Amino acid sequence: MADDDNIAQVLMIDDDRELGAMVTDFLAIDQLAVTVRNTGEEGIETFKAGGFDLVILDIMMPGISGLEVLKQIRQNSNVPVVMLTARGDDVDRIIGLEFGADDYLPKPFNPRELVARIKAILRRAQPQSEEEKVLELGEIKLDTRTHRAAVSDQELKLTGTEYEILKCLLETPGKVVNKEFLSERALGRRLLPYDRSVDTHISNLRGKLEKAGNRNETILNQRGVGYLLIPGK
């Protein structure tokens, strides 16, 4: 977390100036400092300057879209990203998660919900000393001291959400972890009906494991229940 009297630094990229001002004032109450940029171009430029703990990103913007901004952020950074999407716009929501967003909120939203999402994400990003350990299964290794994961010593570039999901699965190898638990642990919120966020993050995680060369351990879907990580033979 950026060190400014322990105040988290948040970059909000949204063309709605009134919303930006409202969010800035509201998050300040909870010790969250917000820098607002109103175009994708300005947002990317400001983000590259560094120092941000989290990004709030609107998908629908003129010029460079939020999805393109997200894509550029993920080229070099795993900083947590919360998307703002149009209510009911499932396509953009799923694409955003596939591009590496950690979570989303449909507009209009309750500011308290935004604060809760941000705090949950930032809390997960801080290693907990009492949980320091190394989890291993076959070629997969996760070190909670450094918040790093690897396949055969090749580092996995995971988002915070993907890291938490992999950690949950490694803690109980071969056993089903239900989606409700994964949502609570990885997203910091209860699972809602028709919410495919966990499924999308699992799909991303599978892809990254395969890209890193893992061919033995497998993440399986127990339909209607959850997921399990199967050790390789």
N, C-alpha and C positions, 0 to 999 in steps of 0.2 A: 504494500500500500504506500502511496506517495506520502512523504513525511512533511506535513504542514500542520503541526500541532495535532497529529493523528487524524486530520480531516481527509476523508477519501476524496480524490479528484475524479470528477465525472465529466465526460464530454458528451453533450447532447447535440445531435445533428438532425435538425428538423426545420422545415421552412415555415412552420406556424410560430410566429414571433410571440403571440400572446401565450401560447402553450409553453414556450420556452421560458418566459418570464414567470409564469405560474409554477412550473416545475422547479425553477431555480429557487424561488422563495420557499416553497414547500420543503425541498430537500435540505435547505439550510437549517431548518429546525432540527433535523436529525444529523447534523454535523457532516453533511455531504455538500462539497463545493462543486458547483456546476458551471462549466464553460459552454456557451451555446454558439453554434454555427448554423447558418440558415441555408447553406447549399452543400451539396456533396463535395464540390471542389474545395471549399473552405474547410470543410470537416476533415478531409484527407490531409490537407496542408497542416492543420492544427494538430492532428493526431500524430503526424510524423515528428513533430517537435518533442513528443514524448511526455512522460509524467502522469499519464492517466491510468486510473485503476479500473475503469469501466466505461463503456460507451453505450449511450441510448441512441438508437438509430431508427429514424422513420424510413419506411420502405418507399413510399410514394413521394418523390420530390422531383421538381423540374431539373433539367440538366442531367448530371450524373445521378442515377437512381441509387436508392439505399442498398440494393442488392450488389451493385457494382462497387459501392464504397466498402461493403462487407467483404467482398471478394478481395479487394486490395488490402484491407486490414489483415485478413487471414494469410496473405502471402508471407508476412514476416512477424506476425504477432498472434498470441493466443489470449490477449486481453479479453475479459468477459464482454459480451455484447448482448444487450436486450433490444429486440426489435419492437417497433410500434407498427401495427398493421391495421388495415381497415377491417372493421368487424365483419366476419363471415368470409373474408378473403383467404380461404384455405390454401390456395395454390401458392401465393406469395409466402405464406407462413411456412409451408413445407419446404419450399425452395430456400428460404432464409435459413432454416435449421440445417438443411443439407449443405449450405455454404459455410456453416460453422457458427451460427448464432447460438447462444446458450439458452435463451428463453425468449418469449414474446408476450406482448400485451396488445389486445385489440382496442382500438379507439372507438368511443371515448372510454377512459379508464378512471378508476378511483385513485387519486394520488397516494393514498395509504397503501394500496396494492403495489404500486410502483416502488415505494420505499421498502416494502416487505420483500419484494423480489430482489432488489439491489442488495439489501442487507444479507439475505440468504446467500447470494452469489459471492459477495465479498467475504463472508464468514467461511465459506468452503475454500476460498482461495488462500486462507491462512493456515499453514501446517499446525496441527495440534500436537504439542510436545508429548502429551500422555499417550498418544497413539503412534508414536514413532516406531516404525517397523518396516521390514522388507517382505513383500508378498511375492511368491514365485509359483509358477505353474508351467512346467515344460520350458519353452523358449521365452515365456513372458515373465517380466520382472517389474515390479512397481515398488518404489522407495518412497514411503510417506514422509521421510525426513526432508527430502529435496523436492517432493511433488513431481517426480519424473518417472516415466515408464519406458520400457524398452523391449524389443524383441531381439534376442541374441546380440545384445549390446548395441543394437541400432535404436537410437532414441525415437520414441513416438511423439509427434507434435500433437498433443491432445488439448482440446478445450477443457475448461474446468469441469463442465458437465460430463464430458466423455471420461475424464479422469475418475470422477466419482462413480460412474457406472462400472468402469473396469474394476475399481477397488471393491465395490460391492460383490461383483461376480468372483473375484479372486479370494475374497474372504470365505466364500462357501462353494468351493469348486465341486462340480457334479451335482449340485443341489439347485432347485428352482428358486429364483428370487422373484417375488411377485412384482408386478408393475406398480402397484400402489406404493410399495416400499422404495422402489427405484425412483419414483417421482418425488417422494418425500426427501430422500437422501440426496439425489442428484439435482433436483430442481427447486427443492425447498418449498414445495406446495403439494397439496393433495391432488390425486389423479381425477380429472374431470371426464365425464362421458364424451366419447368420440375424440379424445385428446390423443393424437398420434406422436406427440413430442418424444416420448421415451423410445418408441419404435424407430423414429428417424435418427436419433442419437445412436441407437444400437447399430443401425445400418452404416452410419458414418464410422463407428468404431470398428466394425467388421472390415470395412474397406481399408482403414489405416493399418490394421493388423496384417491383412493380406499383402498390402503394398510393402510393408516392412519385412516380408518374407516368411511370416508365420503360416505354416501349412498343417500343423498338427492339432493345436487346440481349436475348438470350435464353439461359437456362441449359438446355441439352439433356442428356438422359440417353442415354449409349451403353450399351445394355443389357448387363449382365454385365461391364462394364469400369469406367465411371466417368462423369464429367460434364465438359462443356465450355461455355465462355461464348462465344456467337457474336456478333460485332460486328453492329450494325444496318446496313442498307443506306441 
